């Protein structure tokens, strides 16, 4: 499955898994990135890093390397 950093601006996906060490996965889960949650890529910073995503009713900025660990199922 593609990772969150591979989605284009305006595209949505459902989180299928998060890769990484326990500390990173725990931190991302605390930010609300949970399996089954829907995320939408809102914007990329001018140099492409960080990525801004909409998660529920709030926005979150992730570094590209973090977003690459979040695997998503693209939604129409």
PDB file with SEQRES, HELIX, SHEET and CRYST1 records, atoms N, CA, C and O in Angstrom:
SEQRES   1 A   76  UNK UNK UNK UNK UNK UNK UNK UNK UNK UNK UNK UNK UNK          
SEQRES   2 A   76  UNK UNK UNK UNK UNK UNK UNK UNK UNK UNK UNK UNK UNK          
SEQRES   3 A   76  UNK UNK UNK UNK UNK UNK UNK UNK UNK UNK UNK UNK UNK          
SEQRES   4 A   76  UNK UNK UNK UNK UNK UNK UNK UNK UNK UNK UNK UNK UNK          
SEQRES   5 A   76  UNK UNK UNK UNK UNK UNK UNK UNK UNK UNK UNK UNK UNK          
SEQRES   6 A   76  UNK UNK UNK UNK UNK UNK UNK UNK UNK UNK UNK                  
HELIX    1 AA1 UNK A    4  UNK A    6  5                                   3    
HELIX    2 AA2 UNK A   22  UNK A   30  1                                   9    
HELIX    3 AA3 UNK A   64  UNK A   67  1                                   4    
SHEET    1 AA1 5 UNK A  58  UNK A  62  0                                        
SHEET    2 AA1 5 UNK A  51  UNK A  55 -1                                        
SHEET    3 AA1 5 UNK A  38  UNK A  44 -1                                        
SHEET    4 AA1 5 UNK A  12  UNK A  18 -1                                        
SHEET    5 AA1 5 UNK A  70  UNK A  75 -1                                        
CRYST1    1.000    1.000    1.000  90.00  90.00  90.00 P 1           1          
ATOM      1  N   UNK A   1       0.846  -1.194   0.000  1.00  0.00           N  
ATOM      2  CA  UNK A   1       0.000   0.000   0.000  1.00  0.00           C  
ATOM      3  C   UNK A   1       0.881   1.244   0.000  1.00  0.00           C  
ATOM      4  O   UNK A   1       1.989   1.225   0.534  1.00  0.00           O  
ATOM      5  N   UNK A   2       0.386   2.324  -0.600  1.00  0.00           N  
ATOM      6  CA  UNK A   2       1.184   3.555  -0.610  1.00  0.00           C  
ATOM      7  C   UNK A   2       1.261   4.171   0.788  1.00  0.00           C  
ATOM      8  O   UNK A   2       0.459   3.864   1.671  1.00  0.00           O  
ATOM      9  N   UNK A   3       2.236   5.036   0.956  1.00  0.00           N  
ATOM     10  CA  UNK A   3       2.363   5.741   2.233  1.00  0.00           C  
ATOM     11  C   UNK A   3       1.779   7.146   2.096  1.00  0.00           C  
ATOM     12  O   UNK A   3       1.560   7.641   0.990  1.00  0.00           O  
ATOM     13  N   UNK A   4       1.539   7.761   3.223  1.00  0.00           N  
ATOM     14  CA  UNK A   4       0.881   9.067   3.263  1.00  0.00           C  
ATOM     15  C   UNK A   4       1.643  10.130   2.474  1.00  0.00           C  
ATOM     16  O   UNK A   4       1.027  11.014   1.879  1.00  0.00           O  
ATOM     17  N   UNK A   5       2.969  10.056   2.462  1.00  0.00           N  
ATOM     18  CA  UNK A   5       3.758  11.053   1.735  1.00  0.00           C  
ATOM     19  C   UNK A   5       3.626  10.901   0.222  1.00  0.00           C  
ATOM     20  O   UNK A   5       4.040  11.794  -0.518  1.00  0.00           O  
ATOM     21  N   UNK A   6       3.060   9.793  -0.255  1.00  0.00           N  
ATOM     22  CA  UNK A   6       2.898   9.568  -1.688  1.00  0.00           C  
ATOM     23  C   UNK A   6       1.561  10.074  -2.223  1.00  0.00           C  
ATOM     24  O   UNK A   6       1.374  10.159  -3.437  1.00  0.00           O  
ATOM     25  N   UNK A   7       0.632  10.410  -1.329  1.00  0.00           N  
ATOM     26  CA  UNK A   7      -0.655  10.936  -1.781  1.00  0.00           C  
ATOM     27  C   UNK A   7      -0.484  12.366  -2.275  1.00  0.00           C  
ATOM     28  O   UNK A   7       0.344  13.115  -1.757  1.00  0.00           O  
ATOM     29  N   UNK A   8      -1.263  12.737  -3.271  1.00  0.00           N  
ATOM     30  CA  UNK A   8      -1.230  14.103  -3.774  1.00  0.00           C  
ATOM     31  C   UNK A   8      -2.124  14.983  -2.920  1.00  0.00           C  
ATOM     32  O   UNK A   8      -2.992  14.499  -2.194  1.00  0.00           O  
ATOM     33  N   UNK A   9      -1.895  16.294  -3.021  1.00  0.00           N  
ATOM     34  CA  UNK A   9      -2.707  17.254  -2.272  1.00  0.00           C  
ATOM     35  C   UNK A   9      -4.173  17.064  -2.634  1.00  0.00           C  
ATOM     36  O   UNK A   9      -4.515  16.929  -3.809  1.00  0.00           O  
ATOM     37  N   UNK A  10      -5.041  17.054  -1.622  1.00  0.00           N  
ATOM     38  CA  UNK A  10      -6.472  16.889  -1.829  1.00  0.00           C  
ATOM     39  C   UNK A  10      -6.937  15.439  -1.817  1.00  0.00           C  
ATOM     40  O   UNK A  10      -8.140  15.178  -1.812  1.00  0.00           O  
ATOM     41  N   UNK A  11      -6.000  14.492  -1.814  1.00  0.00           N  
ATOM     42  CA  UNK A  11      -6.376  13.071  -1.811  1.00  0.00           C  
ATOM     43  C   UNK A  11      -6.571  12.566  -0.384  1.00  0.00           C  
ATOM     44  O   UNK A  11      -5.943  13.054   0.556  1.00  0.00           O  
ATOM     45  N   UNK A  12      -7.448  11.585  -0.245  1.00  0.00           N  
ATOM     46  CA  UNK A  12      -7.750  11.005   1.061  1.00  0.00           C  
ATOM     47  C   UNK A  12      -7.328   9.539   1.091  1.00  0.00           C  
ATOM     48  O   UNK A  12      -7.233   8.880   0.056  1.00  0.00           O  
ATOM     49  N   UNK A  13      -7.080   9.053   2.289  1.00  0.00           N  
ATOM     50  CA  UNK A  13      -6.742   7.653   2.468  1.00  0.00           C  
ATOM     51  C   UNK A  13      -7.135   7.181   3.856  1.00  0.00           C  
ATOM     52  O   UNK A  13      -7.317   7.981   4.774  1.00  0.00           O  
ATOM     53  N   UNK A  14      -7.264   5.862   3.995  1.00  0.00           N  
ATOM     54  CA  UNK A  14      -7.562   5.256   5.292  1.00  0.00           C  
ATOM     55  C   UNK A  14      -6.288   4.576   5.772  1.00  0.00           C  
ATOM     56  O   UNK A  14      -5.681   3.796   5.038  1.00  0.00           O  
ATOM     57  N   UNK A  15      -5.885   4.872   7.003  1.00  0.00           N  
ATOM     58  CA  UNK A  15      -4.642   4.327   7.555  1.00  0.00           C  
ATOM     59  C   UNK A  15      -4.770   2.814   7.727  1.00  0.00           C  
ATOM     60  O   UNK A  15      -5.717   2.322   8.341  1.00  0.00           O  
ATOM     61  N   UNK A  16      -3.793   2.084   7.168  1.00  0.00           N  
ATOM     62  CA  UNK A  16      -3.790   0.623   7.292  1.00  0.00           C  
ATOM     63  C   UNK A  16      -2.743   0.142   8.292  1.00  0.00           C  
ATOM     64  O   UNK A  16      -2.951  -0.867   8.965  1.00  0.00           O  
ATOM     65  N   UNK A  17      -1.613   0.857   8.399  1.00  0.00           N  
ATOM     66  CA  UNK A  17      -0.602   0.506   9.397  1.00  0.00           C  
ATOM     67  C   UNK A  17       0.420   1.637   9.516  1.00  0.00           C  
ATOM     68  O   UNK A  17       0.530   2.504   8.649  1.00  0.00           O  
ATOM     69  N   UNK A  18       1.169   1.593  10.631  1.00  0.00           N  
ATOM     70  CA  UNK A  18       2.246   2.551  10.865  1.00  0.00           C  
ATOM     71  C   UNK A  18       3.499   1.747  11.182  1.00  0.00           C  
ATOM     72  O   UNK A  18       3.503   0.922  12.096  1.00  0.00           O  
ATOM     73  N   UNK A  19       4.564   1.992  10.420  1.00  0.00           N  
ATOM     74  CA  UNK A  19       5.836   1.303  10.633  1.00  0.00           C  
ATOM     75  C   UNK A  19       6.741   2.154  11.512  1.00  0.00           C  
ATOM     76  O   UNK A  19       6.628   3.380  11.533  1.00  0.00           O  
ATOM     77  N   UNK A  20       7.631   1.501  12.232  1.00  0.00           N  
ATOM     78  CA  UNK A  20       8.623   2.228  13.023  1.00  0.00           C  
ATOM     79  C   UNK A  20       8.824   1.600  14.378  1.00  0.00           C  
ATOM     80  O   UNK A  20       8.184   0.609  14.730  1.00  0.00           O  
ATOM     81  N   UNK A  21       9.737   2.203  15.140  1.00  0.00           N  
ATOM     82  CA  UNK A  21       9.982   1.685  16.480  1.00  0.00           C  
ATOM     83  C   UNK A  21       8.806   2.041  17.384  1.00  0.00           C  
ATOM     84  O   UNK A  21       7.986   2.896  17.052  1.00  0.00           O  
ATOM     85  N   UNK A  22       8.742   1.373  18.523  1.00  0.00           N  
ATOM     86  CA  UNK A  22       7.603   1.537  19.425  1.00  0.00           C  
ATOM     87  C   UNK A  22       7.376   2.987  19.832  1.00  0.00           C  
ATOM     88  O   UNK A  22       6.231   3.430  19.913  1.00  0.00           O  
ATOM     89  N   UNK A  23       8.454   3.737  20.092  1.00  0.00           N  
ATOM     90  CA  UNK A  23       8.318   5.130  20.521  1.00  0.00           C  
ATOM     91  C   UNK A  23       7.682   5.997  19.460  1.00  0.00           C  
ATOM     92  O   UNK A  23       6.812   6.816  19.757  1.00  0.00           O  
ATOM     93  N   UNK A  24       8.116   5.820  18.212  1.00  0.00           N  
ATOM     94  CA  UNK A  24       7.556   6.617  17.114  1.00  0.00           C  
ATOM     95  C   UNK A  24       6.099   6.265  16.877  1.00  0.00           C  
ATOM     96  O   UNK A  24       5.256   7.150  16.729  1.00  0.00           O  
ATOM     97  N   UNK A  25       5.800   4.966  16.842  1.00  0.00           N  
ATOM     98  CA  UNK A  25       4.419   4.529  16.615  1.00  0.00           C  
ATOM     99  C   UNK A  25       3.524   5.053  17.738  1.00  0.00           C  
ATOM    100  O   UNK A  25       2.417   5.524  17.475  1.00  0.00           O  
ATOM    101  N   UNK A  26       3.985   4.976  18.974  1.00  0.00           N  
ATOM    102  CA  UNK A  26       3.196   5.472  20.110  1.00  0.00           C  
ATOM    103  C   UNK A  26       2.928   6.966  19.975  1.00  0.00           C  
ATOM    104  O   UNK A  26       1.806   7.418  20.207  1.00  0.00           O  
ATOM    105  N   UNK A  27       3.954   7.741  19.600  1.00  0.00           N  
ATOM    106  CA  UNK A  27       3.786   9.190  19.461  1.00  0.00           C  
ATOM    107  C   UNK A  27       2.775   9.522  18.358  1.00  0.00           C  
ATOM    108  O   UNK A  27       1.939  10.412  18.516  1.00  0.00           O  
ATOM    109  N   UNK A  28       2.864   8.794  17.239  1.00  0.00           N  
ATOM    110  CA  UNK A  28       1.947   9.048  16.133  1.00  0.00           C  
ATOM    111  C   UNK A  28       0.516   8.670  16.522  1.00  0.00           C  
ATOM    112  O   UNK A  28      -0.432   9.349  16.130  1.00  0.00           O  
ATOM    113  N   UNK A  29       0.361   7.600  17.284  1.00  0.00           N  
ATOM    114  CA  UNK A  29      -0.971   7.207  17.750  1.00  0.00           C  
ATOM    115  C   UNK A  29      -1.539   8.257  18.706  1.00  0.00           C  
ATOM    116  O   UNK A  29      -2.739   8.532  18.690  1.00  0.00           O  
ATOM    117  N   UNK A  30      -0.676   8.838  19.536  1.00  0.00           N  
ATOM    118  CA  UNK A  30      -1.121   9.888  20.451  1.00  0.00           C  
ATOM    119  C   UNK A  30      -1.593  11.128  19.690  1.00  0.00           C  
ATOM    120  O   UNK A  30      -2.427  11.886  20.184  1.00  0.00           O  
ATOM    121  N   UNK A  31      -1.050  11.328  18.476  1.00  0.00           N  
ATOM    122  CA  UNK A  31      -1.484  12.457  17.641  1.00  0.00           C  
ATOM    123  C   UNK A  31      -2.789  12.141  16.913  1.00  0.00           C  
ATOM    124  O   UNK A  31      -3.342  13.004  16.232  1.00  0.00           O  
ATOM    125  N   UNK A  32      -3.286  10.907  17.052  1.00  0.00           N  
ATOM    126  CA  UNK A  32      -4.544  10.539  16.426  1.00  0.00           C  
ATOM    127  C   UNK A  32      -4.417   9.710  15.164  1.00  0.00           C  
ATOM    128  O   UNK A  32      -5.421   9.374  14.535  1.00  0.00           O  
ATOM    129  N   UNK A  33      -3.191   9.377  14.789  1.00  0.00           N  
ATOM    130  CA  UNK A  33      -2.984   8.553  13.595  1.00  0.00           C  
ATOM    131  C   UNK A  33      -3.179   7.093  13.981  1.00  0.00           C  
ATOM    132  O   UNK A  33      -2.250   6.431  14.443  1.00  0.00           O  
ATOM    133  N   UNK A  34      -4.389   6.603  13.788  1.00  0.00           N  
ATOM    134  CA  UNK A  34      -4.754   5.250  14.184  1.00  0.00           C  
ATOM    135  C   UNK A  34      -5.220   4.455  12.980  1.00  0.00           C  
ATOM    136  O   UNK A  34      -5.771   5.022  12.036  1.00  0.00           O  
ATOM    137  N   UNK A  35      -5.006   3.153  13.002  1.00  0.00           N  
ATOM    138  CA  UNK A  35      -5.491   2.301  11.926  1.00  0.00           C  
ATOM    139  C   UNK A  35      -6.989   2.493  11.768  1.00  0.00           C  
ATOM    140  O   UNK A  35      -7.731   2.524  12.750  1.00  0.00           O  
ATOM    141  N   UNK A  36      -7.427   2.622  10.516  1.00  0.00           N  
ATOM    142  CA  UNK A  36      -8.848   2.807  10.223  1.00  0.00           C  
ATOM    143  C   UNK A  36      -9.263   4.261  10.108  1.00  0.00           C  
ATOM    144  O   UNK A  36     -10.330   4.554   9.570  1.00  0.00           O  
ATOM    145  N   UNK A  37      -8.431   5.193  10.611  1.00  0.00           N  
ATOM    146  CA  UNK A  37      -8.770   6.619  10.526  1.00  0.00           C  
ATOM    147  C   UNK A  37      -8.561   7.125   9.105  1.00  0.00           C  
ATOM    148  O   UNK A  37      -7.673   6.662   8.389  1.00  0.00           O  
ATOM    149  N   UNK A  38      -9.390   8.080   8.713  1.00  0.00           N  
ATOM    150  CA  UNK A  38      -9.287   8.691   7.390  1.00  0.00           C  
ATOM    151  C   UNK A  38      -8.457   9.974   7.495  1.00  0.00           C  
ATOM    152  O   UNK A  38      -8.664  10.790   8.394  1.00  0.00           O  
ATOM    153  N   UNK A  39      -7.520  10.135   6.566  1.00  0.00           N  
ATOM    154  CA  UNK A  39      -6.691  11.338   6.525  1.00  0.00           C  
ATOM    155  C   UNK A  39      -6.764  11.944   5.131  1.00  0.00           C  
ATOM    156  O   UNK A  39      -6.989  11.240   4.147  1.00  0.00           O  
ATOM    157  N   UNK A  40      -6.573  13.242   5.059  1.00  0.00           N  
ATOM    158  CA  UNK A  40      -6.549  13.945   3.774  1.00  0.00           C  
ATOM    159  C   UNK A  40      -5.309  14.822   3.724  1.00  0.00           C  
ATOM    160  O   UNK A  40      -5.017  15.545   4.677  1.00  0.00           O  
ATOM    161  N   UNK A  41      -4.580  14.761   2.616  1.00  0.00           N  
ATOM    162  CA  UNK A  41      -3.417  15.625   2.442  1.00  0.00           C  
ATOM    163  C   UNK A  41      -3.921  17.014   2.077  1.00  0.00           C  
ATOM    164  O   UNK A  41      -4.582  17.189   1.052  1.00  0.00           O  
ATOM    165  N   UNK A  42      -3.612  18.003   2.913  1.00  0.00           N  
ATOM    166  CA  UNK A  42      -4.086  19.371   2.719  1.00  0.00           C  
ATOM    167  C   UNK A  42      -3.068  20.205   1.961  1.00  0.00           C  
ATOM    168  O   UNK A  42      -3.425  20.924   1.028  1.00  0.00           O  
ATOM    169  N   UNK A  43      -1.797  20.116   2.355  1.00  0.00           N  
ATOM    170  CA  UNK A  43      -0.784  20.974   1.731  1.00  0.00           C  
ATOM    171  C   UNK A  43       0.609  20.411   1.985  1.00  0.00           C  
ATOM    172  O   UNK A  43       0.837  19.630   2.909  1.00  0.00           O  
ATOM    173  N   UNK A  44       1.527  20.840   1.125  1.00  0.00           N  
ATOM    174  CA  UNK A  44       2.948  20.561   1.304  1.00  0.00           C  
ATOM    175  C   UNK A  44       3.636  21.905   1.509  1.00  0.00           C  
ATOM    176  O   UNK A  44       3.265  22.891   0.872  1.00  0.00           O  
ATOM    177  N   UNK A  45       4.629  21.956   2.384  1.00  0.00           N  
ATOM    178  CA  UNK A  45       5.413  23.175   2.546  1.00  0.00           C  
ATOM    179  C   UNK A  45       6.154  23.443   1.230  1.00  0.00           C  
ATOM    180  O   UNK A  45       6.322  22.527   0.426  1.00  0.00           O  
ATOM    181  N   UNK A  46       6.597  24.681   0.998  1.00  0.00           N  
ATOM    182  CA  UNK A  46       7.249  25.019  -0.277  1.00  0.00           C  
ATOM    183  C   UNK A  46       8.371  24.077  -0.695  1.00  0.00           C  
ATOM    184  O   UNK A  46       8.532  23.826  -1.889  1.00  0.00           O  
ATOM    185  N   UNK A  47       9.140  23.555   0.231  1.00  0.00           N  
ATOM    186  CA  UNK A  47      10.224  22.628  -0.122  1.00  0.00           C  
ATOM    187  C   UNK A  47       9.758  21.165  -0.019  1.00  0.00           C  
ATOM    188  O   UNK A  47      10.567  20.244  -0.132  1.00  0.00           O  
ATOM    189  N   UNK A  48       8.446  20.961   0.196  1.00  0.00           N  
ATOM    190  CA  UNK A  48       7.888  19.612   0.261  1.00  0.00           C  
ATOM    191  C   UNK A  48       7.898  18.972   1.634  1.00  0.00           C  
ATOM    192  O   UNK A  48       7.448  17.837   1.791  1.00  0.00           O  
ATOM    193  N   UNK A  49       8.404  19.680   2.629  1.00  0.00           N  
ATOM    194  CA  UNK A  49       8.496  19.127   3.977  1.00  0.00           C  
ATOM    195  C   UNK A  49       8.295  20.256   4.978  1.00  0.00           C  
ATOM    196  O   UNK A  49       9.056  21.221   4.912  1.00  0.00           O  
ATOM    197  N   UNK A  50       7.349  20.221   5.887  1.00  0.00           N  
ATOM    198  CA  UNK A  50       6.481  19.098   6.238  1.00  0.00           C  
ATOM    199  C   UNK A  50       5.222  19.030   5.364  1.00  0.00           C  
ATOM    200  O   UNK A  50       4.994  19.856   4.480  1.00  0.00           O  
ATOM    201  N   UNK A  51       4.425  18.010   5.657  1.00  0.00           N  
ATOM    202  CA  UNK A  51       3.149  17.779   4.987  1.00  0.00           C  
ATOM    203  C   UNK A  51       2.051  18.117   5.985  1.00  0.00           C  
ATOM    204  O   UNK A  51       2.134  17.737   7.153  1.00  0.00           O  
ATOM    205  N   UNK A  52       1.024  18.828   5.535  1.00  0.00           N  
ATOM    206  CA  UNK A  52      -0.115  19.127   6.402  1.00  0.00           C  
ATOM    207  C   UNK A  52      -1.259  18.206   6.028  1.00  0.00           C  
ATOM    208  O   UNK A  52      -1.641  18.119   4.861  1.00  0.00           O  
ATOM    209  N   UNK A  53      -1.808  17.514   7.026  1.00  0.00           N  
ATOM    210  CA  UNK A  53      -2.919  16.602   6.789  1.00  0.00           C  
ATOM    211  C   UNK A  53      -4.099  16.974   7.678  1.00  0.00           C  
ATOM    212  O   UNK A  53      -3.933  17.544   8.757  1.00  0.00           O  
ATOM    213  N   UNK A  54      -5.305  16.636   7.194  1.00  0.00           N  
ATOM    214  CA  UNK A  54      -6.514  16.807   7.994  1.00  0.00           C  
ATOM    215  C   UNK A  54      -6.857  15.439   8.566  1.00  0.00           C  
ATOM    216  O   UNK A  54      -6.936  14.442   7.848  1.00  0.00           O  
ATOM    217  N   UNK A  55      -7.056  15.422   9.868  1.00  0.00           N  
ATOM    218  CA  UNK A  55      -7.371  14.192  10.580  1.00  0.00           C  
ATOM    219  C   UNK A  55      -8.564  14.502  11.466  1.00  0.00           C  
ATOM    220  O   UNK A  55      -8.432  15.185  12.482  1.00  0.00           O  
ATOM    221  N   UNK A  56      -9.727  14.000  11.081  1.00  0.00           N  
ATOM    222  CA  UNK A  56     -10.942  14.355  11.810  1.00  0.00           C  
ATOM    223  C   UNK A  56     -11.223  15.829  11.616  1.00  0.00           C  
ATOM    224  O   UNK A  56     -11.317  16.299  10.482  1.00  0.00           O  
ATOM    225  N   UNK A  57     -11.360  16.566  12.712  1.00  0.00           N  
ATOM    226  CA  UNK A  57     -11.674  17.995  12.596  1.00  0.00           C  
ATOM    227  C   UNK A  57     -10.472  18.880  12.934  1.00  0.00           C  
ATOM    228  O   UNK A  57     -10.643  20.050  13.275  1.00  0.00           O  
ATOM    229  N   UNK A  58      -9.271  18.334  12.842  1.00  0.00           N  
ATOM    230  CA  UNK A  58      -8.089  19.177  13.059  1.00  0.00           C  
ATOM    231  C   UNK A  58      -7.020  18.871  12.021  1.00  0.00           C  
ATOM    232  O   UNK A  58      -7.096  17.876  11.300  1.00  0.00           O  
ATOM    233  N   UNK A  59      -6.027  19.743  11.963  1.00  0.00           N  
ATOM    234  CA  UNK A  59      -4.918  19.590  11.020  1.00  0.00           C  
ATOM    235  C   UNK A  59      -3.642  19.270  11.771  1.00  0.00           C  
ATOM    236  O   UNK A  59      -3.447  19.676  12.917  1.00  0.00           O  
ATOM    237  N   UNK A  60      -2.779  18.531  11.093  1.00  0.00           N  
ATOM    238  CA  UNK A  60      -1.553  18.049  11.706  1.00  0.00           C  
ATOM    239  C   UNK A  60      -0.430  18.181  10.687  1.00  0.00           C  
ATOM    240  O   UNK A  60      -0.622  17.873   9.510  1.00  0.00           O  
ATOM    241  N   UNK A  61       0.733  18.634  11.125  1.00  0.00           N  
ATOM    242  CA  UNK A  61       1.903  18.698  10.243  1.00  0.00           C  
ATOM    243  C   UNK A  61       2.842  17.555  10.594  1.00  0.00           C  
ATOM    244  O   UNK A  61       3.171  17.331  11.759  1.00  0.00           O  
ATOM    245  N   UNK A  62       3.267  16.835   9.557  1.00  0.00           N  
ATOM    246  CA  UNK A  62       4.188  15.715   9.722  1.00  0.00           C  
ATOM    247  C   UNK A  62       5.399  15.916   8.838  1.00  0.00           C  
ATOM    248  O   UNK A  62       5.279  16.412   7.718  1.00  0.00           O  
ATOM    249  N   UNK A  63       6.562  15.535   9.332  1.00  0.00           N  
ATOM    250  CA  UNK A  63       7.729  15.519   8.453  1.00  0.00           C  
ATOM    251  C   UNK A  63       7.517  14.423   7.417  1.00  0.00           C  
ATOM    252  O   UNK A  63       6.816  13.442   7.667  1.00  0.00           O  
ATOM    253  N   UNK A  64       8.124  14.601   6.262  1.00  0.00           N  
ATOM    254  CA  UNK A  64       7.950  13.626   5.179  1.00  0.00           C  
ATOM    255  C   UNK A  64       8.407  12.227   5.614  1.00  0.00           C  
ATOM    256  O   UNK A  64       7.781  11.233   5.246  1.00  0.00           O  
ATOM    257  N   UNK A  65       9.488  12.143   6.391  1.00  0.00           N  
ATOM    258  CA  UNK A  65       9.970  10.826   6.832  1.00  0.00           C  
ATOM    259  C   UNK A  65       8.968  10.149   7.767  1.00  0.00           C  
ATOM    260  O   UNK A  65       8.858   8.923   7.775  1.00  0.00           O  
ATOM    261  N   UNK A  66       8.237  10.943   8.554  1.00  0.00           N  
ATOM    262  CA  UNK A  66       7.193  10.377   9.413  1.00  0.00           C  
ATOM    263  C   UNK A  66       6.008   9.921   8.569  1.00  0.00           C  
ATOM    264  O   UNK A  66       5.474   8.831   8.772  1.00  0.00           O  
ATOM    265  N   UNK A  67       5.599  10.765   7.616  1.00  0.00           N  
ATOM    266  CA  UNK A  67       4.464  10.434   6.755  1.00  0.00           C  
ATOM    267  C   UNK A  67       4.741   9.181   5.932  1.00  0.00           C  
ATOM    268  O   UNK A  67       3.815   8.446   5.588  1.00  0.00           O  
ATOM    269  N   UNK A  68       6.013   8.935   5.613  1.00  0.00           N  
ATOM    270  CA  UNK A  68       6.377   7.756   4.823  1.00  0.00           C  
ATOM    271  C   UNK A  68       6.145   6.461   5.605  1.00  0.00           C  
ATOM    272  O   UNK A  68       6.079   5.386   5.010  1.00  0.00           O  
ATOM    273  N   UNK A  69       6.024   6.551   6.916  1.00  0.00           N  
ATOM    274  CA  UNK A  69       5.802   5.364   7.744  1.00  0.00           C  
ATOM    275  C   UNK A  69       4.322   5.050   7.927  1.00  0.00           C  
ATOM    276  O   UNK A  69       3.971   3.990   8.446  1.00  0.00           O  
ATOM    277  N   UNK A  70       3.452   5.968   7.501  1.00  0.00           N  
ATOM    278  CA  UNK A  70       2.005   5.787   7.631  1.00  0.00           C  
ATOM    279  C   UNK A  70       1.472   5.241   6.307  1.00  0.00           C  
ATOM    280  O   UNK A  70       1.435   5.957   5.307  1.00  0.00           O  
ATOM    281  N   UNK A  71       1.064   3.987   6.302  1.00  0.00           N  
ATOM    282  CA  UNK A  71       0.559   3.360   5.078  1.00  0.00           C  
ATOM    283  C   UNK A  71      -0.956   3.555   5.003  1.00  0.00           C  
ATOM    284  O   UNK A  71      -1.670   3.411   5.996  1.00  0.00           O  
ATOM    285  N   UNK A  72      -1.423   3.884   3.803  1.00  0.00           N  
ATOM    286  CA  UNK A  72      -2.834   4.205   3.619  1.00  0.00           C  
ATOM    287  C   UNK A  72      -3.421   3.452   2.427  1.00  0.00           C  
ATOM    288  O   UNK A  72      -2.719   3.080   1.486  1.00  0.00           O  
ATOM    289  N   UNK A  73      -4.718   3.245   2.502  1.00  0.00           N  
ATOM    290  CA  UNK A  73      -5.490   2.734   1.375  1.00  0.00           C  
ATOM    291  C   UNK A  73      -6.145   3.964   0.749  1.00  0.00           C  
ATOM    292  O   UNK A  73      -7.005   4.578   1.380  1.00  0.00           O  
ATOM    293  N   UNK A  74      -5.761   4.345  -0.482  1.00  0.00           N  
ATOM    294  CA  UNK A  74      -6.340   5.543  -1.105  1.00  0.00           C  
ATOM    295  C   UNK A  74      -7.860   5.417  -1.221  1.00  0.00           C  
ATOM    296  O   UNK A  74      -8.387   4.340  -1.500  1.00  0.00           O  
ATOM    297  N   UNK A  75      -8.546   6.526  -1.003  1.00  0.00           N  
ATOM    298  CA  UNK A  75     -10.006   6.575  -1.121  1.00  0.00           C  
ATOM    299  C   UNK A  75     -10.374   7.402  -2.342  1.00  0.00           C  
ATOM    300  O   UNK A  75      -9.624   8.299  -2.726  1.00  0.00           O  
ATOM    301  N   UNK A  76     -11.520   7.115  -2.963  1.00  0.00           N  
ATOM    302  CA  UNK A  76     -11.937   7.881  -4.159  1.00  0.00           C  
ATOM    303  C   UNK A  76     -12.270   9.316  -3.835  1.00  0.00           C  
ATOM    304  O   UNK A  76     -12.633  10.082  -4.727  1.00  0.00           O  
TER     305      UNK A  76                                                      
END                                                                             
